[in-house]
Amino acid sequence: MIKRRYLSFKNAFSGLFFILKSQTNFKIHIFLSFLAIFLSFFLKISYYEWLIIIFLIVMGLVIEALNTIIEEVMDFIFDDWNEKVKLIKDMAAGTMLIFAFGSILIASLIFIPKILIFIK
């Protein structure tokens, strides 16, 4: 039982490290996440604002990972270029883009007022 749990975690971390090593956008998201965490500490955001920022960070990482999974599966199934595959991969990337725009808007609503107070 413990060995199976260990292997399960080991495999999960292996997949996570693959995404981290191979996906530039995931690395960018990690960098922006650390920036958001730094700003959150620096600007002393509230408990509920922290919950929102953490939720946005985690969901962004999850969506980026799912985007990578979709791309990898499509590349595995179809060796040659295919218009449908391109469309599916573009839609998966578009999903992340929608979330990114929404996250930027929400983070701006949290951070900009505090930044304006700080610089006054």
MARBA-3410 file (N, C-alpha, C, O; in Angstrom, 1 decimal):
120
0.8,-1.2,0.0,0.0,0.0,0.0,0.9,1.3,0.0,0.7,2.2,-0.8 ~ 1.9,1.3,0.9,2.7,2.5,1.0,3.6,2.6,-0.3,3.8,3.7,-0.8 ~ 4.0,1.4,-0.8,4.9,1.4,-2.0,4.1,2.0,-3.2,4.6,2.7,-4.0 ~ 2.8,1.6,-3.3,2.0,2.1,-4.4,1.8,3.6,-4.3,1.8,4.3,-5.3 ~ 1.6,4.1,-3.0,1.4,5.6,-2.8,2.7,6.3,-3.2,2.7,7.3,-3.8
3.9,5.7,-2.8,5.2,6.3,-3.1,5.3,6.4,-4.6,5.7,7.4,-5.2 ~ 5.0,5.3,-5.3,5.2,5.3,-6.8,4.2,6.3,-7.4,4.6,6.9,-8.4 ~ 3.0,6.4,-6.9,2.1,7.4,-7.4,2.6,8.8,-7.3,2.5,9.6,-8.3 ~ 3.1,9.1,-6.1,3.7,10.5,-6.0,5.0,10.7,-6.9,5.2,11.7,-7.4 ~ 5.8,9.6,-6.9,7.0,9.7,-7.8,6.6,9.9,-9.2,7.2,10.8,-9.9
5.6,9.2,-9.7,5.2,9.4,-11.1,4.6,10.8,-11.3,4.8,11.5,-12.3 ~ 3.8,11.3,-10.3,3.2,12.6,-10.4,4.3,13.7,-10.5,4.2,14.6,-11.3 ~ 5.3,13.6,-9.6,6.4,14.5,-9.7,7.2,14.4,-10.9,7.7,15.4,-11.5 ~ 7.4,13.2,-11.5,8.0,13.1,-12.8,7.3,13.8,-13.9,8.0,14.5,-14.7 ~ 6.0,13.7,-13.9,5.2,14.5,-14.9,5.3,16.0,-14.7,5.5,16.7,-15.7
5.3,16.4,-13.4,5.4,17.8,-13.1,6.8,18.4,-13.6,6.9,19.4,-14.1 ~ 7.9,17.6,-13.3,9.2,18.0,-13.7,9.3,18.1,-15.2,10.0,18.9,-15.7 ~ 8.7,17.1,-15.9,8.7,17.2,-17.4,8.1,18.5,-17.9,8.7,19.2,-18.7 ~ 6.9,18.9,-17.3,6.3,20.1,-17.7,7.2,21.3,-17.4,7.4,22.2,-18.2 ~ 7.8,21.3,-16.2,8.6,22.4,-15.8,9.9,22.5,-16.7,10.3,23.6,-17.0
10.5,21.4,-17.1,11.7,21.4,-17.9,11.3,21.8,-19.4,12.1,22.5,-20.0 ~ 10.2,21.4,-19.9,9.9,21.5,-21.3,9.1,22.7,-21.7,9.0,23.0,-22.9 ~ 8.4,23.3,-20.8,7.4,24.3,-21.2,7.8,25.7,-20.7,7.8,26.0,-19.5 ~ 8.2,26.5,-21.6,8.6,27.9,-21.3,7.4,28.7,-20.7,7.7,29.4,-19.7 ~ 6.2,28.5,-21.2,5.1,29.2,-20.6,4.9,28.9,-19.1,4.5,29.7,-18.3
5.1,27.6,-18.8,5.0,27.2,-17.4,6.0,27.9,-16.5,5.7,28.3,-15.4 ~ 7.2,28.0,-17.0,8.3,28.7,-16.3,7.9,30.2,-16.2,8.2,30.8,-15.1 ~ 7.4,30.8,-17.2,6.9,32.2,-17.1,5.9,32.3,-16.0,5.9,33.3,-15.2 ~ 4.9,31.4,-16.0,3.9,31.4,-15.0,4.4,31.3,-13.6,4.0,31.9,-12.6 ~ 5.4,30.4,-13.4,6.1,30.3,-12.1,6.7,31.6,-11.7,6.6,32.1,-10.5
7.5,32.2,-12.6,8.1,33.5,-12.3,7.0,34.6,-11.9,7.2,35.3,-10.9 ~ 6.0,34.7,-12.7,4.9,35.6,-12.4,4.2,35.3,-11.1,3.8,36.2,-10.3 ~ 4.1,34.0,-10.7,3.6,33.6,-9.5,4.4,34.1,-8.3,3.9,34.7,-7.3 ~ 5.7,34.0,-8.4,6.6,34.5,-7.4,6.5,36.0,-7.3,6.6,36.6,-6.2 ~ 6.4,36.7,-8.4,6.2,38.1,-8.4,4.9,38.5,-7.7,4.9,39.4,-6.9
3.8,37.8,-7.9,2.6,38.1,-7.3,2.7,37.8,-5.8,2.1,38.6,-5.0 ~ 3.4,36.8,-5.4,3.5,36.5,-4.0,4.4,37.6,-3.3,4.0,38.0,-2.2 ~ 5.4,38.0,-4.0,6.3,39.1,-3.4,5.4,40.3,-3.2,5.4,41.0,-2.2 ~ 4.7,40.7,-4.3,3.8,41.9,-4.2,2.8,41.7,-3.1,2.5,42.7,-2.4 ~ 2.2,40.6,-2.9,1.2,40.3,-1.9,1.8,40.6,-0.5,1.2,41.2,0.4
3.0,40.1,-0.2,3.7,40.4,1.0,4.0,41.8,1.2,3.8,42.4,2.2 ~ 4.6,42.4,0.1,5.0,43.8,0.2,3.9,44.8,0.4,4.0,45.7,1.2 ~ 2.8,44.5,-0.3,1.6,45.4,-0.2,0.7,45.0,1.0,-0.4,45.7,1.2 ~ 1.0,43.9,1.7,0.2,43.5,2.8,-1.3,43.3,2.5,-2.2,43.9,3.1 ~ -1.5,42.5,1.5,-2.9,42.3,1.1,-3.7,41.5,2.2,-3.1,40.9,3.0
-5.0,41.5,2.1,-5.8,40.9,3.1,-5.9,39.4,2.9,-5.4,38.8,1.9 ~ -6.4,38.7,4.0,-6.5,37.3,3.9,-7.3,36.8,2.7,-6.9,35.9,2.0 ~ -8.4,37.5,2.4,-9.3,37.1,1.3,-8.6,37.4,0.0,-8.8,36.6,-1.0 ~ -7.8,38.4,-0.1,-7.1,38.7,-1.3,-6.0,37.7,-1.5,-5.7,37.3,-2.7 ~ -5.4,37.2,-0.4,-4.4,36.1,-0.5,-5.1,34.8,-1.1,-4.5,34.2,-2.0
-6.3,34.5,-0.6,-7.0,33.4,-1.1,-7.2,33.5,-2.6,-7.1,32.5,-3.4 ~ -7.6,34.7,-3.1,-7.8,34.9,-4.5,-6.5,34.7,-5.3,-6.5,34.1,-6.3 ~ -5.4,35.3,-4.8,-4.2,35.3,-5.5,-3.7,33.8,-5.6,-3.2,33.4,-6.6 ~ -3.8,33.1,-4.5,-3.3,31.7,-4.5,-4.2,30.8,-5.4,-3.7,30.0,-6.1 ~ -5.5,31.1,-5.4,-6.4,30.4,-6.3,-6.0,30.6,-7.8,-5.9,29.7,-8.6
-5.7,31.9,-8.1,-5.4,32.2,-9.5,-4.0,31.6,-9.9,-3.9,31.1,-11.0 ~ -3.1,31.6,-9.0,-1.8,30.9,-9.2,-2.0,29.4,-9.5,-1.5,28.9,-10.5 ~ -2.7,28.7,-8.6,-2.9,27.3,-8.7,-3.7,27.0,-10.0,-3.3,26.1,-10.7 ~ -4.7,27.7,-10.2,-5.5,27.4,-11.4,-4.8,27.7,-12.7,-4.9,26.9,-13.7 ~ -3.9,28.7,-12.7,-3.1,29.0,-13.9,-2.1,27.9,-14.2,-1.9,27.5,-15.3
-1.5,27.4,-13.1,-0.6,26.2,-13.3,-1.3,25.0,-13.8,-0.8,24.3,-14.6 ~ -2.5,24.7,-13.2,-3.3,23.6,-13.6,-3.7,23.7,-15.1,-3.5,22.7,-15.9 ~ -4.2,24.8,-15.5,-4.6,25.0,-16.9,-3.4,24.9,-17.8,-3.5,24.3,-18.9 ~ -2.3,25.5,-17.5,-1.1,25.3,-18.3,-0.7,23.9,-18.4,-0.2,23.4,-19.5 ~ -0.7,23.1,-17.3,-0.4,21.7,-17.3,-1.4,20.9,-18.2,-0.9,20.1,-19.0
-2.7,21.2,-18.1,-3.6,20.6,-19.0,-3.4,20.9,-20.5,-3.6,20.0,-21.3 ~ -3.0,22.1,-20.7,-2.7,22.5,-22.1,-1.5,21.7,-22.6,-1.6,21.2,-23.8 ~ -0.5,21.5,-21.8,0.6,20.7,-22.2,0.2,19.3,-22.4,0.7,18.6,-23.4 ~ -0.6,18.7,-21.6,-1.1,17.3,-21.7,-1.8,17.2,-23.1,-1.6,16.2,-23.8 ~ -2.7,18.1,-23.4,-3.5,18.0,-24.6,-2.5,18.1,-25.8,-2.7,17.3,-26.7
-1.5,19.0,-25.8,-0.6,19.1,-26.9,0.2,17.8,-27.0,0.4,17.3,-28.1 ~ 0.7,17.2,-25.9,1.5,16.0,-25.9,0.6,14.8,-26.5,1.1,14.0,-27.3 ~ -0.6,14.7,-26.0,-1.5,13.6,-26.5,-1.7,13.7,-28.0,-1.7,12.7,-28.7 ~ -2.0,14.9,-28.4,-2.3,15.1,-29.9,-1.0,14.8,-30.7,-1.1,14.2,-31.8 ~ 0.1,15.2,-30.2,1.4,14.9,-30.9,1.7,13.4,-30.9,2.2,12.9,-31.9
1.3,12.7,-29.9,1.5,11.3,-29.8,0.6,10.5,-30.7,1.0,9.6,-31.4 ~ -0.7,11.0,-30.8,-1.7,10.3,-31.7,-1.4,10.6,-33.2,-1.6,9.7,-34.0 ~ -1.1,11.8,-33.5,-0.9,12.2,-34.9,0.5,12.6,-35.2,1.0,13.6,-34.6 ~ 1.2,11.8,-36.0,2.6,12.1,-36.3,2.7,13.3,-37.3,3.6,14.1,-37.2 ~ 1.8,13.3,-38.3,1.9,14.3,-39.3,1.0,15.6,-38.9,0.2,15.5,-38.1
1.4,16.7,-39.6,0.6,17.9,-39.3,-0.8,17.7,-39.8,-1.1,17.0,-40.8 ~ -1.8,18.2,-39.0,-3.2,18.0,-39.2,-3.9,19.3,-38.8,-3.7,19.8,-37.7 ~ -4.8,19.8,-39.7,-5.5,21.0,-39.4,-6.4,20.9,-38.1,-6.5,21.8,-37.3 ~ -7.0,19.7,-37.9,-7.9,19.5,-36.7,-7.0,19.5,-35.5,-7.4,20.1,-34.4 ~ -5.8,18.9,-35.6,-4.9,18.8,-34.4,-4.5,20.2,-34.1,-4.5,20.6,-32.9
-4.1,21.0,-35.1,-3.7,22.4,-34.8,-4.9,23.2,-34.2,-4.6,23.9,-33.2 ~ -6.1,23.0,-34.6,-7.2,23.7,-34.0,-7.4,23.3,-32.6,-7.7,24.1,-31.7 ~ -7.3,22.0,-32.3,-7.5,21.5,-30.9,-6.4,22.1,-30.0,-6.7,22.6,-28.9 ~ -5.2,22.1,-30.5,-4.1,22.7,-29.7,-4.2,24.2,-29.5,-3.9,24.7,-28.5 ~ -4.7,24.9,-30.6,-5.0,26.3,-30.5,-6.1,26.6,-29.5,-6.0,27.6,-28.7
-7.1,25.8,-29.5,-8.2,26.0,-28.5,-7.7,25.8,-27.1,-8.1,26.5,-26.2 ~ -6.9,24.8,-26.9,-6.3,24.5,-25.5,-5.5,25.7,-25.1,-5.6,26.2,-23.9 ~ -4.7,26.3,-26.0,-3.9,27.4,-25.7,-4.8,28.6,-25.4,-4.5,29.5,-24.5 ~ -5.8,28.8,-26.2,-6.8,29.9,-26.0,-7.4,29.8,-24.6,-7.7,30.9,-24.1 ~ -7.7,28.6,-24.1,-8.2,28.5,-22.8,-7.3,29.1,-21.7,-7.8,29.8,-20.8
-6.0,28.9,-21.9,-5.1,29.5,-20.9,-5.0,31.0,-21.1,-4.9,31.7,-20.1 ~ -5.2,31.5,-22.4,-5.2,32.9,-22.6,-6.4,33.6,-22.0,-6.2,34.7,-21.4 ~ -7.5,33.0,-22.1,-8.7,33.5,-21.4,-8.5,33.6,-19.9,-8.7,34.7,-19.3 ~ -7.9,32.6,-19.3,-7.7,32.6,-17.9,-6.6,33.6,-17.5,-6.8,34.3,-16.5 ~ -5.6,33.8,-18.3,-4.5,34.7,-18.1,-5.1,36.2,-18.1,-4.8,36.9,-17.2
-5.9,36.5,-19.1,-6.5,37.8,-19.1,-7.4,38.1,-17.9,-7.3,39.2,-17.3 ~ -8.2,37.1,-17.5,-9.0,37.2,-16.3,-8.2,37.4,-15.1,-8.5,38.2,-14.2 ~ -7.1,36.6,-15.0,-6.2,36.7,-13.8,-5.5,38.1,-13.7,-5.4,38.7,-12.6 ~ -5.1,38.6,-14.9,-4.5,39.9,-14.9,-5.5,41.0,-14.4,-5.1,41.9,-13.6 ~ -6.7,40.9,-14.9,-7.8,41.8,-14.5,-8.0,41.7,-12.9,-8.0,42.8,-12.3
-8.2,40.5,-12.4,-8.4,40.4,-11.0,-7.2,40.8,-10.2,-7.4,41.6,-9.2 ~ -6.0,40.4,-10.6,-4.8,40.9,-9.8,-4.7,42.4,-9.9,-4.2,43.0,-8.9 ~ -5.0,43.0,-11.0,-4.9,44.4,-11.1,-5.9,45.1,-10.1,-5.5,46.1,-9.5 ~ -7.1,44.5,-10.0,-8.0,45.1,-9.1,-7.6,45.0,-7.6,-7.9,45.8,-6.8 ~ -6.8,44.0,-7.3,-6.2,43.9,-6.0,-5.0,44.7,-5.8,-4.9,45.4,-4.8
-4.1,44.7,-6.7,-2.8,45.4,-6.5,-2.7,46.9,-6.9,-2.1,47.6,-6.1 ~ -3.4,47.3,-7.9,-3.2,48.7,-8.4,-3.7,49.7,-7.3,-2.9,50.6,-7.0 ~ -4.8,49.5,-6.6,-5.2,50.5,-5.6,-4.1,50.5,-4.5,-3.9,51.6,-3.9 ~ -3.6,49.4,-4.1,-2.6,49.4,-3.0,-1.3,50.0,-3.5,-0.6,50.7,-2.7 ~ -0.9,49.8,-4.8,0.3,50.4,-5.3,0.1,52.0,-5.4,1.0,52.7,-5.0
-1.1,52.4,-5.7,-1.3,53.8,-5.8,-1.2,54.5,-4.4,-0.7,55.6,-4.3 ~ -1.7,53.8,-3.4,-1.6,54.3,-2.0,-0.2,54.3,-1.6,0.3,55.3,-0.9 ~ 0.6,53.3,-2.0,2.0,53.2,-1.6,2.8,54.3,-2.2,3.7,54.8,-1.5 ~ 2.6,54.7,-3.5,3.4,55.7,-4.1,3.0,57.1,-3.8,3.7,58.0,-4.1 ~ 1.9,57.3,-3.1,1.4,58.6,-2.7,2.2,59.1,-1.5,1.9,60.2,-1.0
END
